[in-house]
Amino acid sequence: MIEIIDLLQALSQELKDIKDRIDIIRATRAERLKDTWIDNQDVMQTLHISQRTLQTLRSNGTIPYSKIRGKFYYKVSDIEKLLQANYYNPNFKCDGNK
C-alpha cells in the first residue's frame, strides 16, 4: 500500500514538472510573438478593419508602424496595447485607461 502511495506521489510530481515546462514554453512563445512584426493584411484581419481605417490609424498616430519600400509593418505588442487601451467591460466601473 505504501508503495502505491509513493508511486502516485512520484507520478503527481512528474505531472507537475511537465505542466511547469509547458507553461514556460507557452510564456516564451507569447513573449517572442510580441516582438514580431506583421503587415497590413494581418492587422486588417486581426482587427476586422478596412485598409482605409488602418491608414487613418497610422495618420492620426493611433498605431505606430514601420515602412520599408512602401510596405507597412506593425509590432504585435503595439496592436495589443491598442486593444488594451480601448478595452471596456460594462460589468466593471472602469475601462482600459486606468
N, C-alpha and C positions, 0 to 999 in steps of 0.2 A: 504494500500500500504506500509506503514511504517512497519507494522507487517511482511509482506513478506520479506522485505529487512532485517529486524532483524533476521528472521529465516534463511535466506540464509547466512548471516554473521556468525551466530552460527554454521550452518552446515559446512561452509567453515573452521571455526576454529577447529571443531571436526575432519574433514578430515585431516587437517594439523597435529593435535595431533596424529592421528592414523599412518600417514606416518612417523612421527618422531619416534614413538615406533617401527615400522617395521625396520627403518634404524638402530636403536640401537640394535635390535635383530640380524640383519644381521652382524653388526660390531662385536658384541661379538662372534658370531658363527665363523666368519673368524679368530678372534684372538685365539679362542680355537683350531681351526684346525691347526694353525701354531705351536702349542705346541704338536701336536700329532705325533706319530711315525708310520711309515709304513714299510712294509717288502720288500724284493727283488721283489716279484711278482708285488706289487703295483707300485714300482719305474719303473720297466721294462715296464709295461703297460702305465704308465703316459708319460714316455719319448720315448716310442717306440724303445727300445734298447734291445739287447740280454743280456743274463746272462754274457757272456764273456766281453762285453763292460762295464757292470756295475762293474765287477771285476776290469777292467782296471781303471775305475774312482776311485775306492777305493784305488787301489795300488799306483796310482800316486798322491793321496791326493786331487783330484778334488772334491770329495764329502765326507764329514765326516759321520761316522757311529758308531754304537754300535753293539757289537757282544755278544750274550748270547747263550751258548751251541751250537755253530756252526751256529746260525741263525743271520742274519744281519738285523739291523733296521736303519732307516733314519728319521730325522725330516723333516716334510713338509716344514718348514721355510728354511731349508738348500737347499731343492730342488728348492724352489722359488728363492733363492739367486743365485743358479747356473744358472737358466734360465735367470734371470735379468742381470747377469754379461755377458751373451752371447747374449743379445738382440741386434738386429741390424735392423734398419729401413732405407732402402735406400732413403726414401723421405726426411730424415734429414741428416745433415752433421756430425752426432755424433752417436756413438754406445753406448752400455750399460756400458762401462767402463769410466764413467765420472770422 
